[in-house]
Amino acid sequence: MKTYREILKRVGVVLIFVGLADLAYMVYCISTKQNYSSSLNIFAVAAGIFLWRGHLGAARLVARFGAFFLAASIGTLLFLAPFLQPMDLWITKLRLNPIASAWGFMVTLALLGLFAWAYAQLRSAPVLQALQSHGRPTAAPKLTIGIGFALPIAMSILFHFTLSGDAGSKAIDLAKSEYGTQYKYSPTAINWADNHVLVTLTAYNDHEIKVVTVEWQQ
């Protein structure tokens, strides 16, 4: 059986590699003026270094983050995804841009697999025994998992009363009159400033997907 230090070092090396790869991708996106969105990069490198050095506090923190990420991802797929955009828009994106859609899906699965693996490693018997011998808590992060599930549920309720509410319906009607009925419209963001309302929508049909905005005074 591997010692806890060997386990922490193995997880640390993987996180350092993933963080450096993400940093390289960030630089590439910035240099080519592409959109970039990630929460790993330098944080994964820093966590990996602490784990590689056998830091048990980092082991607990990374395990909790992995549990939160997994719970939040599952909650998003079950509860939040239907409010982010309708199913036919997901299908349209996949059909019009299959490579980017497949890449995004593969990256998501890889991240889920990474955090599931890291969580399992950092909750293994040698690590738990080391935590206990150093006087650190060993209980499963149930509260963290609960928060991870609750967050997308709360966001789905919020989106239901905003994007799918009266403002969202009015935005769709205005978009149809301004951009035409040859598109379907899905509100993605609503901003209120005093009496001014600005709504961003995704307009799509069988041949095109684009972002449009509408605004009005209340």
N, CA and C atoms as a LAMMPS dump frame, in Angstrom:
ITEM: TIMESTEP
0
ITEM: NUMBER OF ATOMS
654
ITEM: BOX BOUNDS ff ff ff
-5.0000000000000000e+02 5.0000000000000000e+02
-5.0000000000000000e+02 5.0000000000000000e+02
-5.0000000000000000e+02 5.0000000000000000e+02
ITEM: ATOMS id mol type element x y z
1 1 1 N 0.844 -1.207 0
2 1 2 C 0 0 0
3 1 3 C 0.879 1.257 0
4 2 1 N 0.491 2.225 -0.811
5 2 2 C 1.257 3.457 -0.908
6 2 3 C 1.105 4.28 0.373
7 3 1 N 2.129 5.028 0.694
8 3 2 C 2.06 5.924 1.834
9 3 3 C 1.273 7.177 1.44
10 4 1 N 0.854 7.935 2.455
11 4 2 C 0.074 9.132 2.158
12 4 3 C 0.902 10.159 1.398
13 5 1 N 2.213 10.221 1.659
14 5 2 C 3.06 11.161 0.944
15 5 3 C 3.156 10.808 -0.543
16 6 1 N 3.222 9.535 -0.839
17 6 2 C 3.247 9.113 -2.248
18 6 3 C 1.948 9.485 -2.952
19 7 1 N 0.835 9.326 -2.248
20 7 2 C -0.467 9.678 -2.831
21 7 3 C -0.556 11.171 -3.061
22 8 1 N -0.175 11.963 -2.061
23 8 2 C -0.22 13.42 -2.206
24 8 3 C 0.705 13.889 -3.326
25 9 1 N 1.889 13.275 -3.425
26 9 2 C 2.83 13.673 -4.477
27 9 3 C 2.261 13.352 -5.85
28 10 1 N 1.613 12.196 -5.99
29 10 2 C 1.04 11.824 -7.288
30 10 3 C -0.07 12.777 -7.693
31 11 1 N -0.962 13.098 -6.768
32 11 2 C -2.033 14.046 -7.074
33 11 3 C -1.445 15.42 -7.362
34 12 1 N -0.429 15.807 -6.601
35 12 2 C 0.196 17.105 -6.811
36 12 3 C 0.809 17.24 -8.187
37 13 1 N 1.497 16.206 -8.647
38 13 2 C 2.111 16.246 -9.981
39 13 3 C 1.053 16.413 -11.053
40 14 1 N -0.057 15.695 -10.921
41 14 2 C -1.137 15.797 -11.909
42 14 3 C -1.72 17.203 -11.921
43 15 1 N -1.958 17.777 -10.734
44 15 2 C -2.517 19.125 -10.671
45 15 3 C -1.55 20.163 -11.236
46 16 1 N -0.273 20.011 -10.973
47 16 2 C 0.716 20.943 -11.531
48 16 3 C 0.687 20.872 -13.057
49 17 1 N 0.659 19.668 -13.599
50 17 2 C 0.621 19.499 -15.053
51 17 3 C -0.638 20.127 -15.642
52 18 1 N -1.792 19.867 -15.016
53 18 2 C -3.06 20.423 -15.515
54 18 3 C -3.042 21.944 -15.42
55 19 1 N -2.554 22.482 -14.304
56 19 2 C -2.5 23.932 -14.14
57 19 3 C -1.601 24.603 -15.156
58 20 1 N -0.434 24.007 -15.43
59 20 2 C 0.476 24.58 -16.419
60 20 3 C -0.122 24.513 -17.822
61 21 1 N -0.794 23.395 -18.131
62 21 2 C -1.448 23.279 -19.432
63 21 3 C -2.552 24.323 -19.576
64 22 1 N -3.285 24.579 -18.485
65 22 2 C -4.35 25.581 -18.525
66 22 3 C -3.77 26.979 -18.673
67 23 1 N -2.644 27.25 -18.015
68 23 2 C -1.987 28.545 -18.168
69 23 3 C -1.525 28.754 -19.614
70 24 1 N -0.991 27.701 -20.227
71 24 2 C -0.553 27.806 -21.619
72 24 3 C -1.741 28.076 -22.539
73 25 1 N -2.861 27.415 -22.25
74 25 2 C -4.063 27.642 -23.056
75 25 3 C -4.587 29.063 -22.862
76 26 1 N -4.497 29.583 -21.632
77 26 2 C -4.926 30.959 -21.369
78 26 3 C -4.094 31.946 -22.187
79 27 1 N -2.78 31.737 -22.212
80 27 2 C -1.901 32.613 -22.997
81 27 3 C -2.255 32.533 -24.473
82 28 1 N -2.54 31.325 -24.949
83 28 2 C -2.923 31.151 -26.357
84 28 3 C -4.213 31.903 -26.664
85 29 1 N -5.219 31.783 -25.787
86 29 2 C -6.498 32.466 -26.012
87 29 3 C -6.326 33.98 -26.011
88 30 1 N -5.503 34.483 -25.086
89 30 2 C -5.271 35.924 -25.03
90 30 3 C -4.562 36.408 -26.286
91 31 1 N -3.568 35.656 -26.738
92 31 2 C -2.797 36.076 -27.914
93 31 3 C -3.62 36.004 -29.193
94 32 1 N -4.591 35.105 -29.238
95 32 2 C -5.432 34.975 -30.438
96 32 3 C -6.794 35.647 -30.265
97 33 1 N -6.97 36.364 -29.142
98 33 2 C -8.189 37.117 -28.869
99 33 3 C -9.428 36.215 -28.852
100 34 1 N -9.286 35.055 -28.222
101 34 2 C -10.399 34.135 -28.049
102 34 3 C -10.897 34.195 -26.612
103 35 1 N -12.148 33.772 -26.418
104 35 2 C -12.716 33.736 -25.073
105 35 3 C -12.027 32.655 -24.243
106 36 1 N -11.799 32.98 -22.991
107 36 2 C -11.162 32.031 -22.083
108 36 3 C -11.909 32.028 -20.769
109 37 1 N -12.187 30.854 -20.258
110 37 2 C -12.888 30.744 -18.975
111 37 3 C -12.399 29.5 -18.252
112 38 1 N -11.783 29.701 -17.091
113 38 2 C -11.305 28.576 -16.294
114 38 3 C -11.014 29.065 -14.887
115 39 1 N -11.102 28.146 -13.938
116 39 2 C -10.794 28.49 -12.545
117 39 3 C -9.616 27.664 -12.031
118 40 1 N -8.86 27.051 -12.938
119 40 2 C -7.746 26.211 -12.528
120 40 3 C -6.441 26.997 -12.55
121 41 1 N -5.747 26.98 -13.668
122 41 2 C -4.454 27.621 -13.912
123 41 3 C -3.57 27.725 -12.664
124 42 1 N -3.327 28.928 -12.157
125 42 2 C -2.354 29.13 -11.094
126 42 3 C -2.784 28.461 -9.786
127 43 1 N -4.104 28.337 -9.584
128 43 2 C -4.59 27.708 -8.35
129 43 3 C -4.26 26.215 -8.341
130 44 1 N -4.406 25.569 -9.505
131 44 2 C -4.057 24.152 -9.601
132 44 3 C -2.564 23.956 -9.39
133 45 1 N -1.743 24.855 -9.946
134 45 2 C -0.293 24.754 -9.767
135 45 3 C 0.073 24.913 -8.295
136 46 1 N -0.501 25.92 -7.637
137 46 2 C -0.191 26.164 -6.225
138 46 3 C -0.621 24.984 -5.363
139 47 1 N -1.847 24.474 -5.594
140 47 2 C -2.32 23.323 -4.822
141 47 3 C -1.447 22.106 -5.076
142 48 1 N -1.039 21.935 -6.339
143 48 2 C -0.185 20.804 -6.665
144 48 3 C 1.16 20.865 -5.961
145 49 1 N 1.722 22.048 -5.86
146 49 2 C 3.014 22.207 -5.18
147 49 3 C 2.888 21.851 -3.697
148 50 1 N 1.815 22.332 -3.05
149 50 2 C 1.612 22.013 -1.629
150 50 3 C 1.417 20.512 -1.429
151 51 1 N 0.652 19.889 -2.332
152 51 2 C 0.452 18.442 -2.215
153 51 3 C 1.751 17.69 -2.462
154 52 1 N 2.503 18.109 -3.443
155 52 2 C 3.779 17.459 -3.751
156 52 3 C 4.724 17.509 -2.548
157 53 1 N 4.581 18.563 -1.757
158 53 2 C 5.423 18.707 -0.558
159 53 3 C 4.826 17.98 0.651
160 54 1 N 3.683 17.302 0.467
161 54 2 C 3.09 16.505 1.534
162 54 3 C 2.268 17.283 2.529
163 55 1 N 1.711 18.426 2.128
164 55 2 C 0.944 19.287 3.032
165 55 3 C -0.461 18.706 3.229
166 56 1 N -0.778 18.261 4.438
167 56 2 C -2.077 17.64 4.713
168 56 3 C -3.211 18.659 4.677
169 57 1 N -2.927 19.916 5.041
170 57 2 C -3.959 20.944 4.938
171 57 3 C -4.412 21.133 3.5
172 58 1 N -3.462 21.105 2.579
173 58 2 C -3.804 21.209 1.166
174 58 3 C -4.613 20 0.713
175 59 1 N -4.32 18.834 1.271
176 59 2 C -5.066 17.629 0.919
177 59 3 C -6.544 17.782 1.286
178 60 1 N -6.809 18.301 2.487
179 60 2 C -8.199 18.522 2.896
180 60 3 C -8.872 19.557 2.01
181 61 1 N -8.163 20.639 1.697
182 61 2 C -8.742 21.718 0.897
183 61 3 C -9.055 21.247 -0.521
184 62 1 N -8.137 20.543 -1.14
185 62 2 C -8.357 20.058 -2.509
186 62 3 C -9.477 19.029 -2.534
187 63 1 N -9.552 18.173 -1.517
188 63 2 C -10.635 17.193 -1.453
189 63 3 C -11.986 17.887 -1.341
190 64 1 N -12.059 18.921 -0.538
191 64 2 C -13.306 19.672 -0.401
192 64 3 C -13.675 20.382 -1.704
193 65 1 N -12.68 20.97 -2.36
194 65 2 C -12.96 21.639 -3.626
195 65 3 C -13.439 20.626 -4.667
196 66 1 N -12.801 19.453 -4.698
197 66 2 C -13.229 18.417 -5.622
198 66 3 C -14.655 17.97 -5.358
199 67 1 N -15.018 17.817 -4.078
200 67 2 C -16.375 17.432 -3.722
201 67 3 C -17.372 18.507 -4.137
202 68 1 N -17.013 19.778 -3.902
203 68 2 C -17.894 20.879 -4.282
204 68 3 C -18.072 20.938 -5.797
205 69 1 N -16.986 20.808 -6.54
206 69 2 C -17.052 20.881 -7.996
207 69 3 C -17.912 19.758 -8.562
208 70 1 N -17.739 18.546 -8.048
209 70 2 C -18.525 17.419 -8.536
210 70 3 C -20.007 17.609 -8.242
211 71 1 N -20.323 18.008 -7.01
212 71 2 C -21.722 18.218 -6.641
213 71 3 C -22.344 19.344 -7.454
214 72 1 N -21.61 20.451 -7.61
215 72 2 C -22.133 21.584 -8.378
216 72 3 C -22.323 21.218 -9.841
217 73 1 N -21.416 20.419 -10.395
218 73 2 C -21.532 20.016 -11.8
219 73 3 C -22.74 19.121 -12.009
220 74 1 N -22.94 18.166 -11.113
221 74 2 C -24.108 17.288 -11.224
222 74 3 C -25.391 18.088 -11.044
223 75 1 N -25.409 19.007 -10.071
224 75 2 C -26.582 19.845 -9.868
225 75 3 C -26.864 20.728 -11.065
226 76 1 N -25.805 21.221 -11.707
227 76 2 C -25.99 22.057 -12.898
228 76 3 C -26.614 21.26 -14.027
229 77 1 N -26.131 20.048 -14.252
230 77 2 C -26.677 19.216 -15.317
231 77 3 C -28.14 18.853 -15.054
232 78 1 N -28.47 18.602 -13.797
233 78 2 C -29.829 18.162 -13.467
234 78 3 C -30.821 19.315 -13.38
235 79 1 N -30.402 20.448 -12.823
236 79 2 C -31.353 21.512 -12.504
237 79 3 C -31.139 22.803 -13.297
238 80 1 N -29.871 23.198 -13.492
239 80 2 C -29.613 24.52 -14.06
240 80 3 C -29.547 24.53 -15.578
241 81 1 N -29.014 23.472 -16.177
242 81 2 C -28.808 23.454 -17.634
243 81 3 C -30.077 23.773 -18.428
244 82 1 N -31.249 23.238 -18.052
245 82 2 C -32.449 23.565 -18.831
246 82 3 C -32.797 25.051 -18.822
247 83 1 N -32.362 25.786 -17.783
248 83 2 C -32.653 27.219 -17.724
249 83 3 C -31.587 28.05 -18.446
250 84 1 N -30.391 27.482 -18.646
251 84 2 C -29.337 28.221 -19.325
252 84 3 C -29.66 28.411 -20.798
253 85 1 N -30.187 27.379 -21.431
254 85 2 C -30.617 27.478 -22.816
255 85 3 C -31.467 26.265 -23.144
256 86 1 N -32.43 26.414 -24.079
257 86 2 C -33.324 25.304 -24.409
258 86 3 C -32.585 24.167 -25.112
259 87 1 N -33.187 22.99 -25.077
260 87 2 C -32.55 21.808 -25.639
261 87 3 C -32.284 21.95 -27.128
262 88 1 N -33.209 22.584 -27.862
263 88 2 C -32.983 22.7 -29.303
264 88 3 C -31.806 23.617 -29.626
265 89 1 N -31.467 24.547 -28.711
266 89 2 C -30.278 25.373 -28.918
267 89 3 C -29.015 24.553 -28.699
268 90 1 N -29.022 23.691 -27.672
269 90 2 C -27.89 22.785 -27.487
270 90 3 C -27.678 21.942 -28.743
271 91 1 N -28.763 21.416 -29.287
272 91 2 C -28.671 20.567 -30.476
273 91 3 C -28.18 21.368 -31.679
274 92 1 N -28.671 22.613 -31.821
275 92 2 C -28.24 23.46 -32.928
276 92 3 C -26.749 23.759 -32.841
277 93 1 N -26.244 24.07 -31.644
278 93 2 C -24.813 24.322 -31.469
279 93 3 C -23.993 23.091 -31.845
280 94 1 N -24.466 21.936 -31.437
281 94 2 C -23.755 20.7 -31.749
282 94 3 C -23.722 20.453 -33.253
283 95 1 N -24.818 20.736 -33.935
284 95 2 C -24.898 20.481 -35.379
285 95 3 C -24.098 21.496 -36.176
286 96 1 N -24.141 22.78 -35.767
287 96 2 C -23.451 23.816 -36.529
288 96 3 C -21.95 23.864 -36.233
289 97 1 N -21.575 23.497 -35.024
290 97 2 C -20.159 23.527 -34.653
291 97 3 C -19.812 22.284 -33.846
292 98 1 N -19.79 21.131 -34.501
293 98 2 C -19.604 19.874 -33.757
294 98 3 C -18.244 19.75 -33.086
295 99 1 N -17.188 20.317 -33.699
296 99 2 C -15.849 20.171 -33.118
297 99 3 C -15.754 20.924 -31.795
298 100 1 N -16.192 22.196 -31.8
299 100 2 C -16.136 22.988 -30.56
300 100 3 C -17.038 22.386 -29.489
301 101 1 N -18.216 21.919 -29.89
302 101 2 C -19.142 21.318 -28.923
303 101 3 C -18.563 20.039 -28.33
304 102 1 N -17.977 19.205 -29.196
305 102 2 C -17.378 17.961 -28.716
306 102 3 C -16.182 18.243 -27.809
307 103 1 N -15.388 19.267 -28.167
308 103 2 C -14.24 19.63 -27.35
309 103 3 C -14.671 20.104 -25.963
310 104 1 N -15.7 20.957 -25.922
311 104 2 C -16.198 21.426 -24.639
312 104 3 C -16.729 20.291 -23.787
313 105 1 N -17.415 19.347 -24.419
314 105 2 C -17.95 18.192 -23.697
315 105 3 C -16.819 17.336 -23.145
316 106 1 N -15.775 17.118 -23.962
317 106 2 C -14.648 16.294 -23.526
318 106 3 C -13.885 16.954 -22.383
319 107 1 N -13.708 18.283 -22.462
320 107 2 C -13.009 18.993 -21.391
321 107 3 C -13.802 18.895 -20.088
322 108 1 N -15.129 19.052 -20.184
323 108 2 C -15.971 18.94 -18.991
324 108 3 C -15.858 17.562 -18.363
325 109 1 N -15.93 16.522 -19.191
326 109 2 C -15.793 15.156 -18.677
327 109 3 C -14.415 14.934 -18.058
328 110 1 N -13.38 15.497 -18.696
329 110 2 C -12.029 15.336 -18.168
330 110 3 C -11.89 15.995 -16.804
331 111 1 N -12.481 17.187 -16.653
332 111 2 C -12.414 17.874 -15.36
333 111 3 C -13.179 17.104 -14.292
334 112 1 N -14.355 16.584 -14.67
335 112 2 C -15.111 15.772 -13.715
336 112 3 C -14.308 14.555 -13.29
337 113 1 N -13.679 13.907 -14.271
338 113 2 C -12.857 12.745 -13.956
339 113 3 C -11.666 13.099 -13.087
340 114 1 N -11.043 14.266 -13.365
341 114 2 C -9.899 14.703 -12.58
342 114 3 C -10.268 14.914 -11.121
343 115 1 N -11.365 15.634 -10.883
344 115 2 C -11.738 15.928 -9.503
345 115 3 C -12.282 14.692 -8.788
346 116 1 N -12.946 13.805 -9.52
347 116 2 C -13.398 12.56 -8.906
348 116 3 C -12.198 11.711 -8.487
349 117 1 N -11.209 11.633 -9.365
350 117 2 C -9.999 10.871 -9.051
351 117 3 C -9.247 11.5 -7.886
352 118 1 N -9.062 12.826 -7.931
353 118 2 C -8.336 13.507 -6.861
354 118 3 C -9.054 13.334 -5.523
355 119 1 N -10.393 13.454 -5.542
356 119 2 C -11.158 13.286 -4.295
357 119 3 C -10.976 11.88 -3.739
358 120 1 N -11.067 10.869 -4.621
359 120 2 C -10.911 9.483 -4.167
360 120 3 C -9.513 9.243 -3.595
361 121 1 N -8.504 9.811 -4.245
362 121 2 C -7.134 9.648 -3.76
363 121 3 C -6.945 10.315 -2.402
364 122 1 N -7.467 11.514 -2.259
365 122 2 C -7.258 12.273 -1.027
366 122 3 C -8.191 11.839 0.105
367 123 1 N -9.141 10.954 -0.198
368 123 2 C -9.983 10.36 0.838
369 123 3 C -9.639 8.887 1.054
370 124 1 N -8.506 8.459 0.522
371 124 2 C -8.09 7.072 0.688
372 124 3 C -7.604 6.829 2.114
373 125 1 N -7.505 5.55 2.478
374 125 2 C -7.187 5.178 3.857
375 125 3 C -5.86 5.759 4.353
376 126 1 N -4.768 5.687 3.583
377 126 2 C -3.502 6.241 4.102
378 126 3 C -3.583 7.736 4.398
379 127 1 N -4.285 8.484 3.553
380 127 2 C -4.399 9.93 3.776
381 127 3 C -5.261 10.204 5.003
382 128 1 N -6.371 9.492 5.144
383 128 2 C -7.232 9.685 6.313
384 128 3 C -6.506 9.32 7.601
385 129 1 N -5.715 8.256 7.558
386 129 2 C -4.95 7.867 8.75
387 129 3 C -3.917 8.938 9.099
388 130 1 N -3.289 9.537 8.083
389 130 2 C -2.32 10.596 8.335
390 130 3 C -3 11.829 8.916
391 131 1 N -4.175 12.163 8.389
392 131 2 C -4.926 13.294 8.928
393 131 3 C -5.269 13.065 10.394
394 132 1 N -5.723 11.864 10.697
395 132 2 C -6.111 11.551 12.072
396 132 3 C -4.905 11.593 13.003
397 133 1 N -3.776 11.058 12.561
398 133 2 C -2.585 11.036 13.414
399 133 3 C -2.026 12.433 13.665
400 134 1 N -2.348 13.374 12.759
401 134 2 C -1.898 14.765 12.928
402 134 3 C -2.986 15.633 13.571
403 135 1 N -4.034 14.996 14.074
404 135 2 C -5.086 15.722 14.774
405 135 3 C -5.987 16.543 13.885
406 136 1 N -6.101 16.168 12.603
407 136 2 C -6.947 16.908 11.679
408 136 3 C -8.26 16.158 11.454
409 137 1 N -9.354 16.871 11.149
410 137 2 C -10.644 16.213 10.914
411 137 3 C -10.578 15.271 9.718
412 138 1 N -11.322 14.176 9.805
413 138 2 C -11.351 13.198 8.714
414 138 3 C -12.763 12.957 8.178
415 139 1 N -13.745 13.701 8.697
416 139 2 C -15.127 13.486 8.261
417 139 3 C -15.305 13.884 6.8
418 140 1 N -16.214 13.204 6.127
419 140 2 C -16.522 13.535 4.737
420 140 3 C -17.12 14.943 4.669
421 141 1 N -16.823 15.697 3.613
422 141 2 C -17.3 17.089 3.514
423 141 3 C -18.773 17.158 3.085
424 142 1 N -19.663 16.7 3.967
425 142 2 C -21.084 16.654 3.615
426 142 3 C -21.667 18.043 3.384
427 143 1 N -21.269 19.011 4.215
428 143 2 C -21.775 20.369 4.05
429 143 3 C -21.332 20.951 2.712
430 144 1 N -20.075 20.716 2.348
431 144 2 C -19.557 21.211 1.073
432 144 3 C -20.324 20.601 -0.089
433 145 1 N -20.599 19.312 -0.004
434 145 2 C -21.366 18.637 -1.057
435 145 3 C -22.779 19.207 -1.127
436 146 1 N -23.376 19.443 0.042
437 146 2 C -24.721 20.021 0.065
438 146 3 C -24.78 21.394 -0.565
439 147 1 N -23.768 22.226 -0.267
440 147 2 C -23.718 23.562 -0.861
441 147 3 C -23.533 23.459 -2.372
442 148 1 N -22.707 22.499 -2.799
443 148 2 C -22.496 22.306 -4.231
444 148 3 C -23.774 21.963 -4.954
445 149 1 N -24.636 21.152 -4.346
446 149 2 C -25.929 20.827 -4.948
447 149 3 C -26.902 21.997 -4.855
448 150 1 N -26.877 22.705 -3.721
449 150 2 C -27.862 23.765 -3.492
450 150 3 C -27.643 24.968 -4.392
451 151 1 N -26.388 25.268 -4.709
452 151 2 C -26.092 26.465 -5.498
453 151 3 C -26.775 26.457 -6.873
454 152 1 N -26.631 25.408 -7.692
455 152 2 C -27.328 25.421 -8.984
456 152 3 C -28.845 25.386 -8.853
457 153 1 N -29.36 24.78 -7.774
458 153 2 C -30.809 24.789 -7.567
459 153 3 C -31.285 26.211 -7.311
460 154 1 N -30.541 26.95 -6.467
461 154 2 C -30.902 28.342 -6.191
462 154 3 C -30.8 29.185 -7.459
463 155 1 N -29.775 28.949 -8.264
464 155 2 C -29.615 29.71 -9.506
465 155 3 C -30.719 29.382 -10.504
466 156 1 N -31.159 28.122 -10.537
467 156 2 C -32.245 27.758 -11.452
468 156 3 C -33.548 28.434 -11.052
469 157 1 N -33.784 28.567 -9.751
470 157 2 C -34.982 29.281 -9.284
471 157 3 C -34.893 30.752 -9.675
472 158 1 N -33.702 31.34 -9.495
473 158 2 C -33.496 32.737 -9.874
474 158 3 C -33.716 32.932 -11.372
475 159 1 N -33.147 32.045 -12.186
476 159 2 C -33.315 32.157 -13.632
477 159 3 C -34.766 31.967 -14.042
478 160 1 N -35.488 31.116 -13.311
479 160 2 C -36.898 30.88 -13.642
480 160 3 C -37.706 32.164 -13.508
481 161 1 N -37.405 32.948 -12.476
482 161 2 C -38.179 34.169 -12.237
483 161 3 C -37.616 35.387 -12.964
484 162 1 N -36.493 35.227 -13.65
485 162 2 C -35.929 36.339 -14.426
486 162 3 C -35.96 36.026 -15.908
487 163 1 N -35.103 35.104 -16.353
488 163 2 C -35.024 34.802 -17.779
489 163 3 C -36.321 34.225 -18.323
490 164 1 N -37.031 33.449 -17.505
491 164 2 C -38.282 32.845 -17.961
492 164 3 C -39.508 33.623 -17.489
493 165 1 N -39.291 34.769 -16.855
494 165 2 C -40.401 35.556 -16.341
495 165 3 C -40.918 36.572 -17.332
496 166 1 N -41.594 37.586 -16.804
497 166 2 C -42.2 38.612 -17.657
498 166 3 C -41.151 39.37 -18.465
499 167 1 N -40.023 39.694 -17.833
500 167 2 C -38.976 40.432 -18.55
501 167 3 C -38.416 39.613 -19.706
502 168 1 N -38.211 38.322 -19.478
503 168 2 C -37.719 37.463 -20.545
504 168 3 C -38.702 37.357 -21.697
505 169 1 N -39.997 37.237 -21.373
506 169 2 C -41.032 37.159 -22.415
507 169 3 C -41.105 38.452 -23.214
508 170 1 N -41.019 39.589 -22.518
509 170 2 C -41.05 40.868 -23.221
510 170 3 C -39.827 41.02 -24.119
511 171 1 N -38.663 40.575 -23.638
512 171 2 C -37.445 40.665 -24.437
513 171 3 C -37.568 39.841 -25.719
514 172 1 N -38.163 38.666 -25.624
515 172 2 C -38.357 37.828 -26.812
516 172 3 C -39.279 38.515 -27.806
517 173 1 N -40.376 39.123 -27.334
518 173 2 C -41.299 39.833 -28.224
519 173 3 C -40.603 41.004 -28.919
520 174 1 N -39.803 41.76 -28.17
521 174 2 C -39.084 42.885 -28.756
522 174 3 C -38.047 42.403 -29.774
523 175 1 N -37.363 41.299 -29.443
524 175 2 C -36.36 40.765 -30.373
525 175 3 C -37.001 40.301 -31.672
526 176 1 N -38.171 39.704 -31.591
527 176 2 C -38.86 39.263 -32.801
528 176 3 C -39.223 40.445 -33.688
529 177 1 N -39.67 41.535 -33.059
530 177 2 C -40.054 42.705 -33.849
531 177 3 C -38.838 43.429 -34.42
532 178 1 N -37.674 43.337 -33.722
533 178 2 C -36.489 44.058 -34.17
534 178 3 C -35.606 43.242 -35.103
535 179 1 N -35.476 41.937 -34.824
536 179 2 C -34.55 41.119 -35.599
537 179 3 C -35.248 40.105 -36.5
538 180 1 N -36.548 39.971 -36.37
539 180 2 C -37.289 39.088 -37.258
540 180 3 C -37.739 37.806 -36.592
541 181 1 N -38.735 37.198 -37.193
542 181 2 C -39.298 35.958 -36.653
543 181 3 C -38.641 34.718 -37.249
544 182 1 N -37.599 34.925 -38.062
545 182 2 C -36.902 33.765 -38.628
546 182 3 C -35.973 33.111 -37.613
547 183 1 N -35.858 33.742 -36.432
548 183 2 C -35.04 33.192 -35.358
549 183 3 C -35.914 32.77 -34.18
550 184 1 N -35.372 31.819 -33.407
551 184 2 C -35.865 31.563 -32.069
552 184 3 C -34.956 32.34 -31.113
553 185 1 N -35.497 32.732 -29.969
554 185 2 C -34.728 33.57 -29.051
555 185 3 C -34.703 32.953 -27.648
556 186 1 N -33.509 33.015 -27.052
557 186 2 C -33.325 32.515 -25.691
558 186 3 C -32.606 33.566 -24.861
559 187 1 N -33.273 34.198 -23.873
560 187 2 C -32.608 35.186 -23.018
561 187 3 C -31.469 34.555 -22.228
562 188 1 N -30.339 35.243 -22.173
563 188 2 C -29.181 34.733 -21.44
564 188 3 C -28.766 35.633 -20.284
565 189 1 N -29.137 36.919 -20.322
566 189 2 C -28.771 37.828 -19.232
567 189 3 C -29.712 39.019 -19.239
568 190 1 N -30.096 39.459 -18.038
569 190 2 C -30.951 40.631 -17.878
570 190 3 C -30.285 41.576 -16.892
571 191 1 N -30.127 42.831 -17.303
572 191 2 C -29.518 43.849 -16.445
573 191 3 C -30.506 44.983 -16.214
574 192 1 N -30.714 45.319 -14.939
575 192 2 C -31.567 46.439 -14.564
576 192 3 C -30.703 47.579 -14.054
577 193 1 N -30.957 48.777 -14.516
578 193 2 C -30.283 49.98 -14.019
579 193 3 C -31.333 51.077 -13.902
580 194 1 N -31.745 51.35 -12.68
581 194 2 C -32.854 52.278 -12.438
582 194 3 C -34.085 51.77 -13.189
583 195 1 N -34.584 52.532 -14.149
584 195 2 C -35.76 52.112 -14.921
585 195 3 C -35.399 51.533 -16.283
586 196 1 N -34.104 51.336 -16.52
587 196 2 C -33.645 50.839 -17.811
588 196 3 C -33.376 49.336 -17.732
589 197 1 N -33.876 48.594 -18.725
590 197 2 C -33.698 47.144 -18.774
591 197 3 C -32.957 46.788 -20.06
592 198 1 N -31.869 46.04 -19.926
593 198 2 C -31.097 45.569 -21.069
594 198 3 C -31.018 44.048 -21.01
595 199 1 N -31.449 43.407 -22.086
596 199 2 C -31.504 41.943 -22.119
597 199 3 C -30.654 41.437 -23.282
598 200 1 N -29.798 40.475 -22.992
599 200 2 C -29.011 39.791 -24.017
600 200 3 C -29.688 38.465 -24.34
601 201 1 N -29.842 38.186 -25.627
602 201 2 C -30.491 36.961 -26.068
603 201 3 C -29.627 36.246 -27.101
604 202 1 N -29.784 34.938 -27.171
605 202 2 C -29.208 34.158 -28.254
606 202 3 C -30.287 33.945 -29.301
607 203 1 N -30.018 34.414 -30.526
608 203 2 C -30.94 34.228 -31.649
609 203 3 C -30.413 33.081 -32.504
610 204 1 N -31.272 32.142 -32.866
611 204 2 C -30.79 30.971 -33.597
612 204 3 C -31.876 30.392 -34.499
613 205 1 N -31.41 29.751 -35.551
614 205 2 C -32.269 28.96 -36.424
615 205 3 C -31.446 27.784 -36.935
616 206 1 N -31.878 27.138 -37.978
617 206 2 C -31.176 25.95 -38.463
618 206 3 C -29.828 26.271 -39.084
619 207 1 N -29.56 27.542 -39.399
620 207 2 C -28.346 27.901 -40.125
621 207 3 C -27.445 28.875 -39.397
622 208 1 N -27.885 29.462 -38.302
623 208 2 C -27.124 30.548 -37.692
624 208 3 C -27.424 30.671 -36.209
625 209 1 N -26.394 31.077 -35.46
626 209 2 C -26.535 31.421 -34.048
627 209 3 C -25.825 32.75 -33.826
628 210 1 N -26.494 33.711 -33.223
629 210 2 C -25.867 34.995 -32.948
630 210 3 C -26.42 35.571 -31.652
631 211 1 N -25.727 36.579 -31.132
632 211 2 C -26.129 37.242 -29.89
633 211 3 C -26.731 38.598 -30.241
634 212 1 N -27.906 38.898 -29.657
635 212 2 C -28.579 40.17 -29.898
636 212 3 C -28.961 40.772 -28.534
637 213 1 N -29.281 42.046 -28.555
638 213 2 C -29.718 42.728 -27.334
639 213 3 C -30.967 43.546 -27.616
640 214 1 N -31.784 43.706 -26.609
641 214 2 C -32.938 44.605 -26.662
642 214 3 C -32.955 45.375 -25.343
643 215 1 N -33.599 46.541 -25.363
644 215 2 C -33.674 47.36 -24.146
645 215 3 C -34.939 48.186 -24.163
646 216 1 N -35.353 48.556 -22.968
647 216 2 C -36.545 49.402 -22.837
648 216 3 C -36.528 50.098 -21.491
649 217 1 N -37.38 51.088 -21.382
650 217 2 C -37.557 51.812 -20.128
651 217 3 C -38.825 51.327 -19.45
652 218 1 N -38.708 51.035 -18.164
653 218 2 C -39.892 50.577 -17.435
654 218 3 C -40.789 51.745 -17.049
